[in-house]
Amino acid sequence: MEIVCFAYPERLSVFLLLLPLGGVLAWGIWRKFRALKMLADDELAEGLFGCWDMRREAGTRLMQFFAVSFLLAAWCGPQLCSGEKLVRREALDIVYVLDVSNSMRAKDASLDRLQSAKEEMLRISRGFDRGRKGLVAFAGSAVLQCPLTTDQQAFEIMLSVASPDLVEAQGTNFSAALDMALEMFRTGGKAEGVPGVRVIVFASDGEDHGGARSATARDLSKRGVKLFVIGVGEEKPVAIPFEEATGDPASVKRDSKGRPVLTSFRPELLRQLAEDAGGMFLHSRGAERASNRVLEALGAIEADGRWVREPLYREEVYQYFVLLSVVLLLTAKGWSGGTKKRNGRRVISLPSERKETAGNPR
C-alpha cells in the first residue's frame, strides 16, 4: 500500500501560512462586493461594469488558494512511500554548550564554576564516546570552539582552553548559544542512513542577560533536540575574581563605586529553560555529579532509538504538485477574465486591475 510521506517533515509548519492567506482572499472578495454597492445601485453598476458574479470570483480565489497549497506541499518534498524496513540510527550527536562569562570564575567551592562545568562535560564525553561531539563557548555572544567531530582528544583540548578571554562581549546570552548549537546540527552533515538523536549539554550558573529563552527552548523541542541543563554554583552570593592570574584572593571585580560585584547561582532560570525544552535540569555540587545521571539518560536514549522503521521504497512526486499548482493558477487567471451572458447582458468577474475594453464599440 502506497502512502504520501514527506522528505522534510519539519517544513510542514509552513501550512500555517494558509490561514492568513485564506483570510486575505476572502477579504478581497468582500471588499469588491462592498465597493460595487457603494459606487452605484445594481442597475447602474451593471450598466457600467457588467454583472459581477460573486460565485465566479470565489471560485477564482479558491483555485489560487489551492495553487499556493500545492506549492507549499511540493517544498516539503512529497513522496510515495511503500513497504517497510528496519534502519539502524547513527550514533548521537552531542553539542556541549559552556558558559564562559566572568561570573563563572566565582569560587563557590574548591573549584570555580567554570572548572566544575568542564569536569562534568569531560566525564560525559569520556563516558559516552560514541558519535560526534562539538563545543560552543558563550558569554554575551557565542563562539564555535570545536565543530562536530569524533576526535575525543581534539575535543578535550578545545574544552580545556575555553575561558572568558575567548568571548569579547561579556554578559550571558542563552539564546545566542543555543541558536549556534542548532546551526551546528544543521550544517554538520550526516552519514548515510537515519540521523541520530541530537543532544545539547548546557552548563551555566544561570545568570542570563539576554532574552527569548522560552522561544528558543521550545524551538529545540520542536526539532527533536534533547536538552540537558547542568547548573553550577551556590545560591549564596560570592565575589567574582578579577584576575585569575594574580593569585591574590582580594583581587575581585568591583563596580563604579568600588564595591565588589557579587554573583549567585540562579537555578530557577535554568530549570525553566529545561522545562520549556522538555529536557532535564541537574544541579552539580560537591559529590552530586550531574554527569552520572546524564550518562544514564544518554544510554537509555541510544537503546530506545537504535532501530527505527523506514519506508522501503520512496518515489519523489513533488513535480506533480508543482504542475497542479501551475494549472490552477493559469485556470484562475483565465476564468477571472472570462465573460458570460445573463438575461442577454454580459457578465464579468471584475478583477480590480482589469481595464474593461473588450466587446465595447469604439
BAKEFI-154327 format. One record per residue (C-alpha): residue in one letter; residue number from 0; x, y, z. Coordinates in steps of 0.25 Angstrom, whole numbers, always signed. Layout:
<recs>
{rec A, NUM, {X, Y, Z}}
...
</recs>
This chain:
<recs>
{rec M, 0, {+0, +0, +0}}
{rec E, 1, {+6, +14, -4}}
{rec I, 2, {+4, +26, +5}}
{rec V, 3, {+9, +40, +4}}
{rec C, 4, {+20, +44, +13}}
{rec F, 5, {+30, +56, +13}}
{rec A, 6, {+45, +56, +12}}
{rec Y, 7, {+45, +69, +20}}
{rec P, 8, {+34, +68, +31}}
{rec E, 9, {+40, +79, +39}}
{rec R, 10, {+35, +89, +28}}
{rec L, 11, {+20, +85, +29}}
{rec S, 12, {+18, +96, +39}}
{rec V, 13, {+18, +106, +27}}
{rec F, 14, {+4, +101, +24}}
{rec L, 15, {+0, +111, +36}}
{rec L, 16, {+2, +122, +25}}
{rec L, 17, {-11, +117, +18}}
{rec L, 18, {-19, +122, +30}}
{rec P, 19, {-15, +137, +27}}
{rec L, 20, {-15, +135, +12}}
{rec G, 21, {-30, +130, +13}}
{rec G, 22, {-34, +142, +21}}
{rec V, 23, {-27, +151, +11}}
{rec L, 24, {-34, +145, -1}}
{rec A, 25, {-48, +145, +6}}
{rec W, 26, {-46, +159, +10}}
{rec G, 27, {-43, +163, -5}}
{rec I, 28, {-56, +157, -9}}
{rec W, 29, {-64, +165, +1}}
{rec R, 30, {-56, +178, -2}}
{rec K, 31, {-60, +177, -17}}
{rec F, 32, {-75, +174, -13}}
{rec R, 33, {-75, +186, -3}}
{rec A, 34, {-68, +195, -14}}
{rec L, 35, {-79, +192, -24}}
{rec K, 36, {-90, +194, -14}}
{rec M, 37, {-84, +208, -10}}
{rec L, 38, {-81, +212, -24}}
{rec A, 39, {-95, +211, -30}}
{rec D, 40, {-108, +203, -30}}
{rec D, 41, {-109, +190, -36}}
{rec E, 42, {-115, +195, -50}}
{rec L, 43, {-104, +206, -51}}
{rec A, 44, {-93, +197, -47}}
{rec E, 45, {-98, +186, -57}}
{rec G, 46, {-98, +196, -68}}
{rec L, 47, {-84, +201, -65}}
{rec F, 48, {-77, +188, -61}}
{rec G, 49, {-86, +177, -65}}
{rec C, 50, {-92, +167, -56}}
{rec W, 51, {-81, +163, -45}}
{rec D, 52, {-83, +149, -41}}
{rec M, 53, {-78, +146, -26}}
{rec R, 54, {-78, +131, -28}}
{rec R, 55, {-69, +132, -40}}
{rec E, 56, {-60, +141, -32}}
{rec A, 57, {-60, +132, -20}}
{rec G, 58, {-56, +120, -30}}
{rec T, 59, {-44, +128, -35}}
{rec R, 60, {-39, +131, -21}}
{rec L, 61, {-41, +117, -17}}
{rec M, 62, {-33, +112, -29}}
{rec Q, 63, {-22, +122, -25}}
{rec F, 64, {-23, +117, -10}}
{rec F, 65, {-21, +102, -14}}
{rec A, 66, {-9, +106, -24}}
{rec V, 67, {-2, +112, -13}}
{rec S, 68, {-5, +100, -4}}
{rec F, 69, {+1, +90, -15}}
{rec L, 70, {+14, +99, -16}}
{rec L, 71, {+16, +98, -1}}
{rec A, 72, {+14, +83, -1}}
{rec A, 73, {+24, +82, -12}}
{rec W, 74, {+34, +90, -4}}
{rec C, 75, {+32, +79, +7}}
{rec G, 76, {+37, +68, -2}}
{rec P, 77, {+25, +59, -4}}
{rec Q, 78, {+28, +45, -7}}
{rec L, 79, {+20, +32, -10}}
{rec C, 80, {+25, +22, +1}}
{rec S, 81, {+22, +7, +1}}
{rec G, 82, {+28, -5, +9}}
{rec E, 83, {+35, -4, +22}}
{rec K, 84, {+50, -7, +27}}
{rec L, 85, {+58, -6, +40}}
{rec V, 86, {+69, +4, +39}}
{rec R, 87, {+80, +6, +50}}
{rec R, 88, {+81, +20, +54}}
{rec E, 89, {+94, +27, +54}}
{rec A, 90, {+101, +30, +68}}
{rec L, 91, {+97, +42, +76}}
{rec D, 92, {+102, +56, +72}}
{rec I, 93, {+105, +64, +85}}
{rec V, 94, {+108, +79, +85}}
{rec Y, 95, {+113, +84, +99}}
{rec V, 96, {+110, +98, +102}}
{rec L, 97, {+119, +104, +112}}
{rec D, 98, {+116, +118, +119}}
{rec V, 99, {+130, +125, +120}}
{rec S, 100, {+125, +138, +125}}
{rec N, 101, {+132, +145, +136}}
{rec S, 102, {+122, +140, +147}}
{rec M, 103, {+127, +126, +144}}
{rec R, 104, {+141, +130, +151}}
{rec A, 105, {+134, +131, +164}}
{rec K, 106, {+139, +120, +174}}
{rec D, 107, {+127, +114, +181}}
{rec A, 108, {+135, +102, +185}}
{rec S, 109, {+149, +97, +184}}
{rec L, 110, {+148, +99, +169}}
{rec D, 111, {+142, +111, +162}}
{rec R, 112, {+129, +109, +154}}
{rec L, 113, {+136, +108, +140}}
{rec Q, 114, {+145, +97, +145}}
{rec S, 115, {+133, +89, +151}}
{rec A, 116, {+125, +91, +138}}
{rec K, 117, {+137, +86, +130}}
{rec E, 118, {+139, +74, +139}}
{rec E, 119, {+125, +70, +137}}
{rec M, 120, {+126, +71, +122}}
{rec L, 121, {+139, +63, +121}}
{rec R, 122, {+133, +52, +129}}
{rec I, 123, {+121, +51, +120}}
{rec S, 124, {+129, +52, +107}}
{rec R, 125, {+138, +41, +112}}
{rec G, 126, {+127, +32, +117}}
{rec F, 127, {+119, +33, +104}}
{rec D, 128, {+130, +33, +94}}
{rec R, 129, {+121, +29, +82}}
{rec G, 130, {+117, +38, +71}}
{rec R, 131, {+121, +53, +69}}
{rec K, 132, {+123, +64, +79}}
{rec G, 133, {+125, +79, +78}}
{rec L, 134, {+127, +91, +87}}
{rec V, 135, {+121, +105, +88}}
{rec A, 136, {+126, +115, +97}}
{rec F, 137, {+117, +127, +101}}
{rec A, 138, {+116, +139, +109}}
{rec G, 139, {+109, +152, +103}}
{rec S, 140, {+111, +145, +90}}
{rec A, 141, {+115, +131, +85}}
{rec V, 142, {+127, +125, +78}}
{rec L, 143, {+129, +112, +72}}
{rec Q, 144, {+140, +105, +80}}
{rec C, 145, {+140, +92, +73}}
{rec P, 146, {+132, +87, +61}}
{rec L, 147, {+125, +73, +62}}
{rec T, 148, {+136, +63, +62}}
{rec T, 149, {+139, +48, +66}}
{rec D, 150, {+153, +52, +71}}
{rec Q, 151, {+152, +52, +86}}
{rec Q, 152, {+166, +57, +88}}
{rec A, 153, {+163, +70, +80}}
{rec F, 154, {+150, +72, +87}}
{rec E, 155, {+157, +71, +101}}
{rec I, 156, {+168, +81, +96}}
{rec M, 157, {+157, +91, +92}}
{rec L, 158, {+150, +89, +105}}
{rec S, 159, {+162, +91, +113}}
{rec V, 160, {+165, +105, +107}}
{rec A, 161, {+151, +110, +108}}
{rec S, 162, {+151, +123, +117}}
{rec P, 163, {+145, +137, +118}}
{rec D, 164, {+156, +142, +109}}
{rec L, 165, {+150, +135, +97}}
{rec V, 166, {+138, +144, +96}}
{rec E, 167, {+140, +159, +95}}
{rec A, 168, {+125, +162, +98}}
{rec Q, 169, {+123, +159, +113}}
{rec G, 170, {+109, +156, +120}}
{rec T, 171, {+101, +144, +117}}
{rec N, 172, {+92, +141, +106}}
{rec F, 173, {+86, +127, +106}}
{rec S, 174, {+78, +129, +93}}
{rec A, 175, {+91, +132, +85}}
{rec A, 176, {+98, +120, +90}}
{rec L, 177, {+86, +110, +87}}
{rec D, 178, {+84, +116, +73}}
{rec M, 179, {+98, +113, +70}}
{rec A, 180, {+97, +99, +75}}
{rec L, 181, {+85, +97, +66}}
{rec E, 182, {+93, +103, +54}}
{rec M, 183, {+104, +93, +56}}
{rec F, 184, {+93, +81, +55}}
{rec R, 185, {+88, +87, +42}}
{rec T, 186, {+102, +89, +35}}
{rec G, 187, {+109, +78, +42}}
{rec G, 188, {+105, +68, +31}}
{rec K, 189, {+102, +54, +34}}
{rec A, 190, {+105, +40, +29}}
{rec E, 191, {+96, +31, +21}}
{rec G, 192, {+84, +25, +28}}
{rec V, 193, {+75, +31, +38}}
{rec P, 194, {+81, +43, +46}}
{rec G, 195, {+84, +40, +61}}
{rec V, 196, {+77, +47, +72}}
{rec R, 197, {+83, +61, +74}}
{rec V, 198, {+86, +65, +89}}
{rec I, 199, {+91, +78, +95}}
{rec V, 200, {+98, +78, +109}}
{rec F, 201, {+97, +92, +114}}
{rec A, 202, {+105, +97, +126}}
{rec S, 203, {+104, +110, +133}}
{rec D, 204, {+102, +117, +146}}
{rec G, 205, {+88, +123, +142}}
{rec E, 206, {+91, +137, +140}}
{rec D, 207, {+84, +141, +127}}
{rec H, 208, {+85, +155, +122}}
{rec G, 209, {+79, +152, +108}}
{rec G, 210, {+65, +149, +105}}
{rec A, 211, {+55, +140, +97}}
{rec R, 212, {+60, +128, +105}}
{rec S, 213, {+46, +121, +105}}
{rec A, 214, {+44, +123, +90}}
{rec T, 215, {+58, +117, +87}}
{rec A, 216, {+55, +105, +97}}
{rec R, 217, {+42, +102, +90}}
{rec D, 218, {+49, +102, +77}}
{rec L, 219, {+59, +91, +82}}
{rec S, 220, {+47, +83, +86}}
{rec K, 221, {+40, +84, +72}}
{rec R, 222, {+53, +80, +65}}
{rec G, 223, {+54, +68, +74}}
{rec V, 224, {+67, +72, +81}}
{rec K, 225, {+69, +67, +95}}
{rec L, 226, {+74, +77, +105}}
{rec F, 227, {+81, +74, +118}}
{rec V, 228, {+84, +86, +127}}
{rec I, 229, {+95, +86, +137}}
{rec G, 230, {+95, +97, +148}}
{rec V, 231, {+108, +100, +155}}
{rec G, 232, {+110, +109, +167}}
{rec E, 233, {+103, +112, +180}}
{rec E, 234, {+91, +122, +183}}
{rec K, 235, {+99, +129, +193}}
{rec P, 236, {+105, +142, +187}}
{rec V, 237, {+120, +142, +185}}
{rec A, 238, {+130, +152, +178}}
{rec I, 239, {+136, +150, +164}}
{rec P, 240, {+151, +149, +164}}
{rec F, 241, {+156, +160, +155}}
{rec E, 242, {+169, +154, +150}}
{rec E, 243, {+171, +139, +152}}
{rec A, 244, {+186, +140, +149}}
{rec T, 245, {+189, +149, +160}}
{rec G, 246, {+187, +139, +171}}
{rec D, 247, {+182, +150, +180}}
{rec P, 248, {+169, +145, +187}}
{rec A, 249, {+166, +160, +190}}
{rec S, 250, {+166, +164, +175}}
{rec V, 251, {+151, +164, +171}}
{rec K, 252, {+143, +171, +161}}
{rec R, 253, {+137, +184, +166}}
{rec D, 254, {+126, +193, +161}}
{rec S, 255, {+128, +208, +159}}
{rec K, 256, {+127, +211, +173}}
{rec G, 257, {+138, +202, +177}}
{rec R, 258, {+128, +191, +183}}
{rec P, 259, {+131, +176, +180}}
{rec V, 260, {+122, +171, +169}}
{rec L, 261, {+114, +159, +175}}
{rec T, 262, {+108, +147, +167}}
{rec S, 263, {+99, +136, +171}}
{rec F, 264, {+94, +123, +165}}
{rec R, 265, {+81, +125, +158}}
{rec P, 266, {+74, +111, +157}}
{rec E, 267, {+60, +116, +154}}
{rec L, 268, {+65, +121, +140}}
{rec L, 269, {+72, +108, +137}}
{rec R, 270, {+60, +100, +142}}
{rec Q, 271, {+51, +108, +133}}
{rec L, 272, {+60, +106, +121}}
{rec A, 273, {+60, +91, +123}}
{rec E, 274, {+45, +91, +125}}
{rec D, 275, {+42, +99, +112}}
{rec A, 276, {+50, +90, +104}}
{rec G, 277, {+45, +77, +110}}
{rec G, 278, {+59, +74, +116}}
{rec M, 279, {+65, +71, +129}}
{rec F, 280, {+71, +80, +139}}
{rec L, 281, {+82, +76, +148}}
{rec H, 282, {+90, +83, +159}}
{rec S, 283, {+105, +79, +160}}
{rec R, 284, {+110, +82, +174}}
{rec G, 285, {+121, +74, +182}}
{rec A, 286, {+119, +59, +181}}
{rec E, 287, {+106, +60, +174}}
{rec R, 288, {+111, +58, +160}}
{rec A, 289, {+101, +62, +149}}
{rec S, 290, {+109, +55, +139}}
{rec N, 291, {+105, +41, +145}}
{rec R, 292, {+90, +44, +142}}
{rec V, 293, {+93, +50, +128}}
{rec L, 294, {+101, +37, +124}}
{rec E, 295, {+89, +28, +129}}
{rec A, 296, {+79, +37, +121}}
{rec L, 297, {+88, +36, +108}}
{rec G, 298, {+89, +21, +109}}
{rec A, 299, {+74, +20, +110}}
{rec I, 300, {+72, +29, +98}}
{rec E, 301, {+82, +21, +90}}
{rec A, 302, {+76, +8, +93}}
{rec D, 303, {+62, +13, +91}}
{rec G, 304, {+65, +19, +77}}
{rec R, 305, {+75, +9, +72}}
{rec W, 306, {+66, +4, +61}}
{rec V, 307, {+55, +11, +54}}
{rec R, 308, {+45, +7, +43}}
{rec E, 309, {+46, +14, +30}}
{rec P, 310, {+39, +12, +16}}
{rec L, 311, {+45, +2, +7}}
{rec Y, 312, {+42, +10, -6}}
{rec R, 313, {+41, +25, -8}}
{rec E, 314, {+37, +32, -21}}
{rec E, 315, {+38, +47, -22}}
{rec V, 316, {+25, +53, -27}}
{rec Y, 317, {+28, +68, -24}}
{rec Q, 318, {+27, +71, -39}}
{rec Y, 319, {+13, +67, -39}}
{rec F, 320, {+9, +77, -28}}
{rec V, 321, {+16, +88, -36}}
{rec L, 322, {+9, +84, -49}}
{rec L, 323, {-4, +84, -41}}
{rec S, 324, {-1, +98, -36}}
{rec V, 325, {+3, +104, -49}}
{rec V, 326, {-10, +98, -56}}
{rec L, 327, {-19, +104, -45}}
{rec L, 328, {-12, +118, -46}}
{rec L, 329, {-14, +118, -61}}
{rec T, 330, {-28, +114, -60}}
{rec A, 331, {-31, +124, -49}}
{rec K, 332, {-25, +135, -58}}
{rec G, 333, {-33, +131, -70}}
{rec W, 334, {-46, +130, -62}}
{rec S, 335, {-44, +143, -55}}
{rec G, 336, {-44, +150, -69}}
{rec G, 337, {-55, +142, -75}}
{rec T, 338, {-70, +147, -78}}
{rec K, 339, {-83, +140, -79}}
{rec K, 340, {-98, +144, -82}}
{rec R, 341, {-109, +147, -72}}
{rec N, 342, {-122, +151, -78}}
{rec G, 343, {-115, +156, -90}}
{rec R, 344, {-105, +164, -83}}
{rec R, 345, {-90, +162, -82}}
{rec V, 346, {-85, +157, -68}}
{rec I, 347, {-70, +159, -64}}
{rec S, 348, {-63, +155, -51}}
{rec L, 349, {-57, +170, -50}}
{rec P, 350, {-43, +168, -45}}
{rec S, 351, {-38, +181, -39}}
{rec E, 352, {-27, +183, -48}}
{rec R, 353, {-35, +180, -61}}
{rec K, 354, {-38, +191, -71}}
{rec E, 355, {-51, +186, -78}}
{rec T, 356, {-49, +190, -92}}
{rec A, 357, {-52, +176, -99}}
{rec G, 358, {-66, +176, -106}}
{rec N, 359, {-69, +191, -105}}
{rec P, 360, {-70, +198, -119}}
{rec R, 361, {-60, +209, -121}}
</recs>
